[in-house]
Structures are given as structure tokens and as C-alpha cells.
Amino acid sequence: MSEDRLSTDPDDKTWIEKIAHAFSSEPKSRQELMAILEVAKNNEVIDHDAISIIDGAMKVSEMQAREIMIPRTQMKVINLAQPLEEILPLIIESAHSRYPVIGENTDKVLGILLAKDLLPQLLKKEIDEFDIASLIRTATVVPESKRLNVLLREFREKRNHMAIVIDEYGGVAGLVTIEDVLEEIVGEIEDEHDVEPDTFIKKLAENDYIIKALTPIDDFNEEFDTDLSDDEFDTIGGIILQQFGHLPRRNEVTTINGFQFKVLNADNRQVHLLRMSATAE
């Protein structure tokens, strides 16, 4: 056998041969595929971010809407009967772009209101004639068991960004957005409320702050004139985890020393970003 022929010993194969072999023989498991991709990363064919995205995409195909939805109790909704002067403060405070519009209760979702559709209303002189029913769009409804990869495809095909999640009895269980699904694949998607890389705390409005979980407790105490203990933990994230008693998911809320903390971003290892406000005494 000539020396330039490929070795039949799997351990002697080059990374290109391993990848080619893996895809030609159809990897039998995600672990097998990720092992091959890890070889490619080590040989600088793809980078760590690419592997993370591939891994995230495969995980999404196994996840259901119930795993990432915003629970019903934490949904920001608008009541059909609310006047414009009540709706605007809610939109300004929550800073979302889409809101479920409900009737008598949260189980009766009538449609979705886009915040941008309210802008023309502000120019009208007769605000009393405001009719929210004429602005709402049809709501997409999906079951809790909806696979995220299927949901993402439907979001793209139908150009929707939000879906109402219902339980087996037809009641509203929560909502899910296209951003929620994409963040499971690519990680956190930054927006205008994200804290700058070189800062820990960002003030949004009076009594409304975005805080990195890595904020040193000393910095937090100095900023808000508090006396949180740093005996056990160095960061706010450490105190938050202790308070929850488990690794919280996005939108979970807890209160510490008169401050309410809402988890904005977290993965399966740690909390990353929080929204904080002082609770009413």
C-alpha cells in the first residue's frame, strides 16, 4: 500500500476526513456531531461562537414553547376598555413593542397591539375618539407543546413576532416572542436598554435601573446608599441566587431589602442582567 493513501486507522485520520466521514455516514447522536465540530474548532476551521450557535439550534429543536414562554402572571397586557392616557404610561414603563389586548380577562386575548400603531393617535386632536379595537392585529395562538424550531419557522413564514401560548384546556398560559426563540440559539440579543460594557448600572428612569449581575456589592451599596453584606458574595448576582434558592429563569422576580429585582437575562449557569426598582413601603 502506498504511503500517500489514507490510513484506515480512525485515529490517524485528519480532521477534514473526520468531518467528511461524520456527515457522509450521518452522525448517530448530537454528542457525536458536536465532537466532530469540536475537532474543527481546535483546527481553527470554525470558532467557538459558531459551535455555540449550532448547539443552540439543535437544542431548540428539542425544546417546547412552555420552556421559554413568559408566564401569564408576568405578561404585560392592555385591556380593550383602557383609554389612551392609561395605555401610554404602561408602554413607556415596560418598553415593549407588542402587547396582547384582552377583553374581560387574560384568557380572552382579542389580538396584538403594536406600540408603533399608537403614534398616529398622538397627533389626533380628538383623543376621546381613540378606538383600540381598530388597531389590534390577529394574535397567533400556539400550544405549550409547540416545538421551538417549528415555531421559529412559522414566525418567519407568517412574519409574526409574538404568539400567545395556551394550555391543554384552552386557557392562556403565557406568551413567546421570536426574540425569545432566537436568544436560545445565539444568546442574549442586546437592545437599547443593555448596559454598556464598561459600566455595571444604567438608569432608565426614576426608580428604574438595569444592573449587571456581576456588579460588585460595594459598588451597589455606594450607588444606592445601601448596606448589603459582602461576607458571602462579591456580586449582586450571588445575592440574587441565594434569595431565589435556585437558578432563576428570565422574568422571575424577587425582593431584597426593599428593592425588586427582575431577571432579564440568564442561562443554565448564571444570571446576567437584572432590572431593579424600589418597592413601595
C-alpha positions, 0 to 999 in steps of 0.5 A: 500500500502506498504511503500517500493513501489514507490510513484506515486507522480512525485515529490517524485520520485528519480532521477534514476526513473526520468531518467528511466521514461524520456527515457522509455516514450521518452522525448517530447522536448530537454528542457525536456531531458536536465532537466532530465540530469540536475537532474543527474548532481546535483546527481553527476551521470554525470558532467557538461562537459558531459551535455555540450557535449550532448547539443552540439550534439543535437544542431548540429543536428539542425544546417546547414553547412552555420552556421559554414562554413568559408566564401569564402572571408576568405578561404585560397586557392592555385591556380593550376598555383602557383609554389612551392616557392609561395605555401610554404610561404602561408602554413607556414603563415596560418598553415593549413593542407588542402587547396582547389586548384582552377583553374581560380577562387574560384568557380572552386575548382579542389580538396584538397591539403594536406600540408603533400603531399608537403614534398616529393617535398622538397627533389626533386632536380628538383623543376621546375618539381613540378606538383600540379595537381598530388597531389590534392585529390577529394574535397567533395562538400556539400550544405549550407543546409547540416545538421551538424550531417549528415555531421559529419557522412559522414566525418567519413564514407568517412574519409574526413576532409574538404568539400567545401560548395556551394550555391543554384546556384552552386557557392562556398560559403565557406568551413567546416572542421570536426574540425569545426563540432566537436568544436560545440559539445565539444568546442574549440579543442586546437592545437599547436598554443593555448596559454598556460594557464598561459600566455595571448600572444604567438608569432608565428612569426614576426608580428604574435601573438595569444592573449587571449581575456581576456588579460588585456589592460595594459598588451597589451599596455606594450607588444606592446608599445601601448596606448589603453584606459582602461576607458571602458574595462579591456580586449582586448576582450571588445575592440574587441566587441565594434569595431565589434558592435556585437558578432563576429563569428570565422574568422571575422576580424577587425582593431584597431589602426593599428593592425588586429585582427582575431577571432579564437575562440568564442561562443554565449557569448564571444570571446576567442582567437584572432590572431593579426598582424600589418597592413601595413601603 
